[in-house]
Amino acid sequence: MRTYDDLVEVRKGPVAGFGADGPESRAGEGPELRLDVLPEDGPQQFLWRGRLWQVREIVAHWVEVGAWWLRRPEERPGRSELIREREVWRVTAARGRAVSTAGDPGFGVFDLAFDGAEGVWRLAGSLD
């Protein structure tokens, strides 16, 4: 996987197959604990390097926490910021409105990361 740290614009919304549209428990079996069920809203499309990508599937979703164990010596408990988190979505996406060619298939797997403290989305990696 190639790693990036590029700013991207992301449009979020309901994601087919997840949240309210996701798998339900079987009748009479009660609620089902599902670790693979994602929130109802996820990335639907993103703009990266001037190209529109349409999300086809959400492969995974997780939250990463900053390296809290690597504090600077001058920082004392209570003085440092709260632990920084970023929400990461691994998605498969296809080029929007573009014609695919043999040299450029127009689809790939991408890691989209949202930093809540900064309020920005970044493309963290791609496998295409």
Backbone as JSON, one array per atom type, in Angstrom:
{
  "sequence": "MRTYDDLVEVRKGPVAGFGADGPESRAGEGPELRLDVLPEDGPQQFLWRGRLWQVREIVAHWVEVGAWWLRRPEERPGRSELIREREVWRVTAARGRAVSTAGDPGFGVFDLAFDGAEGVWRLAGSLD",
  "N": [[0.85, -1.17, 0.0], [0.59, 2.17, -0.87], [1.61, 5.06, 0.88], [0.17, 8.16, 1.87], [-0.36, 11.65, 2.62], [-2.34, 13.4, 1.93], [-4.59, 16.13, 1.62], [-8.08, 15.75, 1.29], [-11.36, 16.19, -0.1], [-14.35, 15.14, 1.29], [-17.5, 13.63, 0.92], [-20.0, 12.74, 3.05], [-22.5, 10.31, 3.95], [-25.49, 8.24, 4.12], [-24.61, 4.82, 3.95], [-24.96, 2.21, 1.78], [-25.95, -1.01, 2.84], [-24.97, -0.86, 5.41], [-25.36, 0.21, 8.85], [-28.64, 1.32, 9.29], [-29.48, -0.04, 7.04], [-28.13, -2.36, 7.24], [-27.18, -5.78, 8.13], [-29.62, -7.67, 9.88], [-30.63, -9.07, 13.05], [-31.71, -12.47, 13.41], [-35.14, -13.42, 13.57], [-36.5, -13.74, 16.8], [-34.1, -14.34, 18.01], [-33.01, -12.3, 19.43], [-31.04, -9.28, 20.04], [-28.12, -8.92, 18.03], [-24.67, -9.04, 18.5], [-22.48, -7.31, 16.64], [-19.36, -6.91, 15.43], [-18.47, -6.02, 13.04], [-20.22, -4.21, 11.95], [-20.84, -1.08, 10.61], [-21.03, 2.51, 11.25], [-24.0, 4.45, 10.38], [-23.54, 6.62, 8.64], [-21.09, 7.2, 6.23], [-18.14, 7.66, 4.17], [-19.15, 8.69, 0.99], [-18.23, 9.69, -1.41], [-15.17, 11.08, -2.72], [-12.84, 13.74, -3.35], [-9.85, 13.8, -4.88], [-6.78, 15.03, -5.77], [-7.95, 16.49, -7.84], [-9.68, 14.68, -8.99], [-12.72, 12.89, -9.03], [-13.89, 10.38, -6.89], [-15.99, 7.62, -6.46], [-17.35, 5.95, -3.78], [-17.6, 2.51, -3.54], [-17.7, 0.37, -1.81], [-17.42, -0.19, 1.69], [-14.7, -1.37, 3.24], [-13.43, -1.63, 5.72], [-13.46, -0.14, 9.02], [-12.07, 1.89, 11.49], [-10.66, 3.27, 14.55], [-7.87, 5.21, 15.18], [-5.41, 5.89, 17.64], [-3.33, 8.47, 18.89], [0.25, 8.44, 19.54], [0.5, 8.16, 22.6], [2.36, 7.36, 24.45], [4.73, 8.5, 23.79], [5.42, 11.0, 24.95], [6.74, 14.3, 25.34], [9.47, 15.1, 27.53], [9.07, 17.48, 29.03], [6.37, 17.7, 29.23], [3.76, 17.37, 31.47], [1.39, 15.28, 33.19], [-1.9, 16.38, 32.61], [-1.2, 18.75, 31.43], [-0.84, 18.29, 28.74], [-2.42, 17.9, 25.5], [-5.61, 16.31, 24.97], [-5.79, 12.83, 24.19], [-5.14, 12.29, 20.83], [-7.26, 11.34, 18.24], [-8.0, 9.57, 15.23], [-10.31, 8.82, 12.74], [-10.56, 6.12, 10.62], [-11.35, 5.01, 7.39], [-11.43, 2.29, 5.31], [-11.89, 1.93, 1.98], [-13.32, 0.74, -1.11], [-13.16, 2.23, -4.24], [-14.34, 3.82, -7.24], [-13.51, 5.63, -10.19], [-15.32, 8.56, -10.72], [-17.45, 9.32, -13.35], [-15.49, 8.87, -15.29], [-13.74, 7.34, -18.01], [-12.5, 4.1, -18.05], [-9.26, 2.78, -18.79], [-6.89, 0.39, -20.13], [-4.37, 0.97, -19.04], [-5.07, 2.53, -16.93], [-7.11, 1.54, -14.73], [-9.07, 2.76, -13.15], [-10.07, 2.24, -10.57], [-9.72, 1.4, -7.06], [-8.33, 0.67, -3.77], [-8.67, 2.53, -0.86], [-7.48, 4.37, 1.97], [-9.16, 6.5, 3.96], [-8.85, 9.13, 6.18], [-10.16, 10.77, 8.99], [-9.54, 13.53, 10.91], [-10.65, 14.56, 13.83], [-9.91, 16.63, 15.59], [-8.68, 18.54, 13.98], [-10.56, 18.72, 12.03], [-10.39, 17.84, 9.4], [-10.13, 15.86, 6.38], [-8.0, 13.3, 5.2], [-6.18, 11.56, 2.67], [-4.82, 8.63, 3.44], [-3.64, 6.34, 2.43], [-3.23, 4.18, -0.47], [-4.16, 1.49, -2.58], [-3.85, 0.42, -5.61]],
  "CA": [[0.0, 0.0, 0.0], [1.3, 3.45, -0.89], [1.14, 5.96, 1.93], [0.02, 9.57, 1.51], [-0.88, 12.53, 3.66], [-2.96, 14.42, 1.08], [-5.92, 16.6, 1.98], [-9.14, 15.4, 0.34], [-12.72, 16.6, 0.24], [-15.17, 13.94, 1.41], [-18.94, 13.79, 1.14], [-20.5, 11.61, 3.84], [-23.93, 10.08, 3.92], [-25.84, 6.83, 4.37], [-23.86, 3.86, 3.16], [-25.77, 1.02, 1.52], [-25.46, -2.23, 3.45], [-24.5, -0.64, 6.77], [-26.27, 0.98, 9.69], [-30.05, 0.93, 9.22], [-29.65, -0.99, 5.94], [-27.23, -3.48, 7.48], [-27.74, -7.07, 8.51], [-30.44, -7.68, 11.09], [-30.61, -10.35, 13.74], [-32.82, -13.35, 13.02], [-36.33, -13.29, 14.43], [-36.52, -14.57, 17.98], [-32.78, -14.57, 18.57], [-32.57, -11.13, 20.18], [-30.04, -8.45, 19.36], [-26.88, -9.59, 17.67], [-23.48, -8.21, 18.64], [-21.73, -7.36, 15.39], [-18.19, -6.05, 15.46], [-18.18, -5.54, 11.7], [-21.23, -3.28, 11.48], [-20.31, 0.27, 10.6], [-22.02, 3.55, 11.48], [-24.89, 4.68, 9.25], [-22.94, 7.55, 7.7], [-19.71, 6.94, 5.88], [-17.76, 8.38, 2.96], [-19.82, 8.29, -0.24], [-17.35, 10.07, -2.51], [-14.1, 11.99, -2.32], [-12.13, 14.45, -4.41], [-8.42, 13.69, -4.62], [-5.96, 15.5, -6.89], [-8.82, 16.95, -8.92], [-10.49, 13.57, -9.54], [-13.82, 12.43, -8.18], [-13.95, 8.93, -6.67], [-17.25, 7.17, -5.87], [-17.14, 4.79, -2.9], [-18.43, 1.36, -3.91], [-17.83, -0.53, -0.66], [-16.58, 0.08, 2.85], [-14.03, -2.62, 3.58], [-13.18, -1.64, 7.17], [-13.57, 1.15, 9.71], [-11.46, 1.8, 12.81], [-10.18, 4.52, 15.13], [-6.47, 5.16, 15.6], [-5.09, 6.81, 18.73], [-1.96, 8.97, 18.8], [1.29, 7.77, 20.34], [0.47, 8.79, 23.91], [3.51, 6.93, 25.24], [5.89, 9.25, 23.34], [5.33, 12.38, 25.43], [7.99, 15.04, 25.57], [9.75, 15.11, 28.97], [8.55, 18.67, 29.71], [4.92, 17.59, 29.41], [3.31, 16.67, 32.68], [-0.03, 14.95, 33.11], [-2.8, 17.51, 32.79], [-0.79, 19.87, 30.58], [-0.87, 17.94, 27.33], [-3.74, 17.79, 24.88], [-6.23, 15.01, 25.07], [-5.28, 11.87, 23.21], [-5.67, 12.57, 19.5], [-7.8, 10.19, 17.54], [-8.45, 9.78, 13.86], [-11.22, 7.78, 12.27], [-10.07, 5.66, 9.32], [-12.27, 4.21, 6.59], [-10.84, 1.64, 4.14], [-12.97, 1.83, 1.01], [-13.05, 0.55, -2.53], [-13.77, 3.35, -4.95], [-14.15, 3.88, -8.68], [-13.51, 6.99, -10.71], [-16.62, 9.07, -11.12], [-17.61, 9.9, -14.69], [-14.29, 8.72, -16.13], [-13.67, 6.11, -18.77], [-11.32, 3.33, -17.66], [-8.43, 2.24, -19.85], [-6.05, -0.71, -19.65], [-3.3, 1.53, -18.23], [-5.67, 3.21, -15.77], [-8.38, 0.84, -14.53], [-10.05, 3.65, -12.56], [-10.6, 1.81, -9.28], [-8.68, 1.07, -6.1], [-8.66, 0.61, -2.35], [-8.13, 3.75, -0.27], [-7.68, 4.65, 3.39], [-9.55, 7.88, 4.2], [-8.72, 9.38, 7.62], [-10.74, 12.02, 9.46], [-8.97, 14.03, 12.16], [-11.68, 15.37, 14.46], [-9.33, 17.83, 16.21], [-8.43, 19.51, 12.91], [-11.74, 18.79, 11.19], [-10.02, 17.64, 8.0], [-9.98, 14.51, 5.84], [-6.76, 13.05, 4.46], [-6.0, 10.25, 2.07], [-3.67, 8.08, 4.16], [-3.0, 5.3, 1.65], [-3.99, 3.63, -1.59], [-3.72, 0.25, -3.2], [-4.58, 0.44, -6.88]],
  "C": [[0.89, 1.23, 0.0], [0.74, 4.34, 0.21], [1.16, 7.4, 1.43], [-0.36, 10.35, 2.76], [-1.53, 13.72, 2.95], [-4.33, 14.82, 1.62], [-6.9, 16.2, 0.89], [-10.46, 16.0, 0.83], [-13.58, 15.35, 0.23], [-16.62, 14.33, 1.62], [-19.41, 12.53, 1.85], [-22.0, 11.5, 3.69], [-24.22, 8.63, 4.23], [-25.09, 5.92, 3.41], [-24.69, 2.6, 3.01], [-25.13, -0.2, 2.17], [-24.97, -2.09, 4.87], [-25.5, 0.2, 7.53], [-27.68, 0.45, 9.59], [-30.29, -0.09, 8.12], [-28.88, -2.28, 6.17], [-27.94, -4.75, 7.88], [-28.51, -6.99, 9.82], [-30.32, -9.04, 11.76], [-31.81, -11.17, 13.3], [-33.94, -13.25, 14.03], [-36.23, -14.25, 15.6], [-35.17, -14.8, 18.63], [-32.27, -13.39, 19.38], [-31.52, -10.34, 19.42], [-28.74, -9.21, 19.14], [-25.72, -8.61, 17.83], [-22.64, -8.39, 17.39], [-20.56, -6.41, 15.48], [-17.87, -5.47, 14.1], [-19.22, -4.57, 11.16], [-20.71, -1.86, 11.64], [-21.41, 1.29, 10.9], [-22.85, 3.79, 10.22], [-24.28, 5.61, 8.21], [-21.48, 7.21, 7.48], [-19.37, 7.73, 4.63], [-18.49, 7.81, 1.74], [-18.97, 8.58, -1.46], [-16.27, 10.99, -1.98], [-13.41, 12.56, -3.55], [-10.66, 14.45, -4.04], [-7.66, 14.06, -5.89], [-6.82, 15.85, -8.11], [-9.69, 15.87, -9.54], [-11.53, 13.13, -8.52], [-13.81, 10.91, -8.12], [-15.25, 8.61, -5.96], [-16.97, 5.92, -5.04], [-18.12, 3.7, -3.29], [-18.69, 0.44, -2.71], [-16.94, -0.03, 0.47], [-16.02, -1.26, 3.31], [-13.84, -2.73, 5.08], [-13.3, -0.22, 7.71], [-12.98, 0.98, 11.09], [-11.04, 3.18, 13.28], [-8.75, 4.3, 15.59], [-6.23, 6.23, 16.66], [-3.63, 7.21, 18.59], [-1.02, 8.24, 19.74], [1.41, 8.46, 21.7], [1.7, 8.46, 24.75], [4.78, 7.69, 24.84], [5.8, 10.72, 23.73], [6.7, 13.01, 25.57], [8.21, 15.11, 27.08], [9.16, 16.31, 29.7], [7.03, 18.62, 29.91], [4.61, 16.81, 30.67], [1.85, 16.31, 32.5], [-0.88, 16.17, 33.41], [-2.44, 18.7, 31.93], [-0.92, 19.54, 29.11], [-2.31, 17.87, 26.82], [-4.32, 16.42, 25.17], [-5.65, 14.1, 24.0], [-5.94, 12.15, 21.87], [-6.11, 11.28, 18.85], [-8.06, 10.57, 16.09], [-9.25, 8.55, 13.44], [-10.79, 7.4, 10.85], [-11.11, 4.76, 8.66], [-11.47, 3.61, 5.44], [-11.98, 1.36, 3.17], [-12.45, 1.37, -0.34], [-13.8, 1.65, -3.25], [-13.44, 3.27, -6.43], [-14.21, 5.34, -9.11], [-14.92, 7.38, -11.11], [-16.55, 9.71, -12.49], [-16.37, 9.79, -15.57], [-14.32, 7.38, -16.84], [-12.38, 5.39, -18.39], [-10.57, 2.85, -18.9], [-7.57, 1.13, -19.27], [-4.94, -0.19, -18.73], [-3.8, 2.19, -16.96], [-7.04, 2.6, -15.53], [-9.45, 1.69, -13.85], [-10.7, 3.16, -11.29], [-9.44, 1.46, -8.36], [-9.22, 0.97, -4.7], [-7.94, 1.78, -1.69], [-8.4, 3.78, 1.22], [-7.94, 6.15, 3.54], [-9.55, 8.1, 5.7], [-9.3, 10.74, 7.96], [-10.15, 12.36, 10.82], [-9.97, 14.99, 12.77], [-11.15, 16.65, 15.08], [-9.1, 18.92, 15.17], [-9.66, 19.71, 12.03], [-11.45, 18.6, 9.71], [-9.93, 16.15, 7.66], [-8.65, 14.44, 5.09], [-6.83, 11.67, 3.82], [-4.71, 9.71, 2.67], [-2.93, 7.02, 3.35], [-3.87, 4.85, 0.51], [-3.33, 2.36, -2.09], [-4.51, 0.15, -4.49], [-3.86, -0.32, -7.96]]
}
